[in-house]
Amino acid sequence: MKVFDEPVALRAGAAQVGDPLVVLPVLFHLPWSGVLVADAAGRLLGSDSLAHAAGRR
C-alpha cells in the first residue's frame, strides 16, 4: 500500500510491487473493497487510472 500513498497509475504501481499480470487483478479489486480510491470519473477503470490509498490523500 505504500506505493499508493500518493496517486499513481495502477499499472505503474503494480510494476513497483511485482509482475503486473499477477498484481493488477488484485489492484482492480481494491477500489471496490474501499482500500484504494481510483479516479474513474467519466470513464472505465483502467490500468492507467490514478489511484491512492483510501484515507491517505
C-alpha positions in Angstrom: 0.0 0.0 0.0 3.0 2.3 0.4 3.2 2.5 -3.4 -0.2 4.2 -3.3 0.5 6.8 -0.6 0.5 9.3 -3.4 -1.7 9.0 -6.6 -0.1 6.7 -9.1 -1.3 4.8 -12.2 -2.4 1.3 -11.4 -0.1 -0.3 -13.9 2.9 1.7 -12.7 2.1 0.8 -9.1 1.7 -2.8 -10.0 5.1 -2.8 -11.7 6.7 -1.5 -8.5 5.2 -4.3 -6.5 5.8 -7.3 -8.8 4.7 -8.8 -12.0 1.8 -6.6 -13.3 0.0 -9.7 -14.7 -0.2 -11.0 -11.2 -0.7 -7.8 -9.2 -3.2 -5.9 -11.5 -6.2 -8.2 -10.8 -5.8 -7.6 -7.1 -5.5 -3.8 -7.6 -8.6 -3.7 -9.7 -10.5 -5.3 -6.8 -9.2 -2.9 -4.1 -11.3 0.2 -5.1 -14.5 -1.9 -4.7 -13.2 -3.0 -1.3 -12.6 0.6 -0.2 -8.8 0.1 0.2 -7.9 2.2 -2.8 -9.5 5.3 -4.3 -9.4 5.4 -8.1 -10.0 8.3 -10.4 -12.5 6.8 -12.8 -14.7 9.9 -13.3 -16.3 9.8 -16.7 -14.5 6.6 -17.8 -14.0 3.0 -17.1 -11.3 1.9 -14.6 -8.2 1.0 -16.5 -4.6 0.2 -15.9 -3.7 3.9 -16.5 -6.2 5.2 -13.9 -4.7 7.0 -11.0 -5.3 5.5 -7.6 -4.3 6.3 -4.0 -4.7 4.5 -0.6 -8.0 5.4 1.0 -7.6 8.0 3.7 -4.1 8.9 2.8 -4.6 11.8 0.5 
